Amino acid sequence: MSDLRPIGASPFLYGDQPNGFGARFEYNEKNGQVVGKVTIDSAKEGPPKHAHGGSLATLIDEAMGACCWVNGHKVLAANLNINFKQPVPLNMEIIVIGEVDHVDGRKIHTKGHIMLPDGTISTEGTGLFIVAPEIFEGQDYNPFETTVK
């Protein structure tokens, strides 16, 4: 049995390019991380021939939030801190990783990063997510448990 389980995400992340990211995420049951692969297209260009920082922050936010959800925490983002270490060229497959760092009551502390094909960390971040099941009360809402075919 594989340690990787495909999970869903928001239509914005999983939607086809150019409007979506065309990302695909999996949950690694062995190490508790959410891992995604995506190629940034020109619709998300910031500096010439490179990804816009907001698109990179979006990917890390989604990976960290997904990790909270697949671990049973119905959360909303409260704070994101993103550090851009190296530009990400367009049309290059990158790896996005998110994980829960620790839990403090309703506060779920996360971390994540984006890795280039050579293993270089281009972008890293931390997040604070707040458990807020009341926001989702009465709704069958969990975008991350939807498996992708």
C-alpha positions in Angstrom: 0.0 0.0 0.0 1.3 3.4 -0.9 1.9 6.1 1.8 0.5 8.7 -0.6 -3.3 9.4 -0.8 -4.6 11.8 -3.4 -6.6 14.6 -1.9 -8.7 17.4 -3.3 -8.3 21.2 -3.1 -10.1 24.3 -4.0 -11.2 24.7 -7.7 -8.8 27.7 -7.8 -5.8 25.3 -7.2 -7.0 22.3 -9.1 -8.7 24.1 -11.9 -7.2 23.9 -15.4 -4.8 26.6 -16.4 -4.8 29.5 -17.2 -7.4 30.5 -14.6 -6.5 27.7 -12.1 -3.1 26.3 -11.1 -3.6 22.7 -12.3 -2.1 21.5 -9.0 -2.4 18.0 -7.6 -1.9 17.3 -3.9 -1.4 14.1 -2.0 -1.3 13.3 1.7 1.7 11.3 2.8 0.3 9.2 5.7 3.8 8.2 6.7 5.2 11.6 7.5 2.0 13.7 7.7 2.8 16.1 4.9 0.8 17.3 2.1 2.8 17.2 -1.1 1.8 18.9 -4.4 3.2 19.3 -7.9 2.5 22.2 -10.1 3.9 24.1 -13.1 3.4 27.8 -12.9 2.1 29.1 -16.3 2.5 32.6 -17.7 -0.9 33.7 -16.4 0.7 33.8 -12.9 3.8 35.7 -14.1 5.3 38.4 -11.8 8.8 39.3 -12.7 9.6 38.6 -16.3 9.6 34.8 -16.9 9.1 34.1 -13.2 6.2 33.3 -10.9 4.3 36.0 -9.1 5.0 36.0 -5.4 1.3 35.9 -4.7 0.9 32.7 -6.6 3.7 31.1 -4.6 2.1 32.3 -1.3 -1.2 30.8 -2.5 0.3 27.4 -3.1 1.9 27.3 0.4 -1.3 28.5 2.0 -3.2 25.7 0.3 -0.7 23.0 1.2 -0.6 24.1 4.9 -4.4 24.4 5.1 -4.9 21.1 3.4 -2.6 19.4 5.9 -4.8 20.8 8.7 -8.0 19.5 7.1 -6.7 16.0 6.3 -5.7 15.8 10.0 -9.2 16.6 11.1 -9.0 20.3 11.8 -11.7 22.5 10.2 -9.7 25.7 10.0 -9.5 29.1 8.5 -6.2 30.9 8.0 -5.4 33.6 10.5 -1.8 34.5 9.6 0.7 33.6 6.9 4.4 34.5 6.8 6.1 33.9 3.5 9.8 34.2 2.7 10.9 34.4 -0.9 14.5 33.0 -1.2 14.9 32.5 -4.9 12.7 33.3 -7.9 10.7 30.4 -9.5 10.9 30.2 -13.3 7.7 29.8 -15.3 7.0 26.4 -16.9 9.0 24.4 -14.4 7.5 21.7 -12.2 7.8 22.6 -8.6 7.0 20.7 -5.4 4.9 22.3 -2.7 5.0 20.8 0.8 2.8 21.7 3.8 2.7 20.2 7.3 1.3 20.8 10.8 4.1 21.9 13.1 2.2 21.8 16.3 -1.3 22.2 17.9 -2.1 24.6 20.7 -5.8 24.4 21.5 -7.7 25.9 18.6 -4.4 27.2 17.1 -2.8 25.0 14.4 0.7 26.1 13.6 2.0 25.0 10.2 5.0 25.3 7.9 5.6 24.8 4.2 7.9 25.3 1.4 8.3 25.2 -2.4 11.2 23.2 -3.8 12.7 23.5 -7.3 13.6 20.4 -9.3 17.3 20.5 -8.1 16.1 20.5 -4.4 16.6 24.2 -3.8 14.1 25.7 -1.4 12.7 28.8 -3.3 10.0 29.8 -0.9 9.1 29.0 2.6 6.4 29.9 5.0 4.6 29.5 8.3 1.0 29.7 9.1 -1.4 30.0 11.9 -4.8 28.4 11.3 -7.7 28.6 13.7 -10.1 25.7 14.2 -13.6 27.1 13.4 -16.1 24.3 12.9 -19.0 26.7 13.5 -18.2 28.4 10.1 -18.9 25.0 8.4 -21.7 23.9 10.6 -24.6 22.2 8.7 -22.5 21.8 5.6 -20.8 18.8 4.2 -17.7 20.8 3.3 -14.2 19.3 3.1 -12.6 20.1 -0.2 -9.4 18.2 0.8 -11.1 14.8 1.2 -12.3 14.7 -2.4 -10.0 12.3 -4.2 -8.9 13.3 -7.7 -9.5 10.8 -10.5 
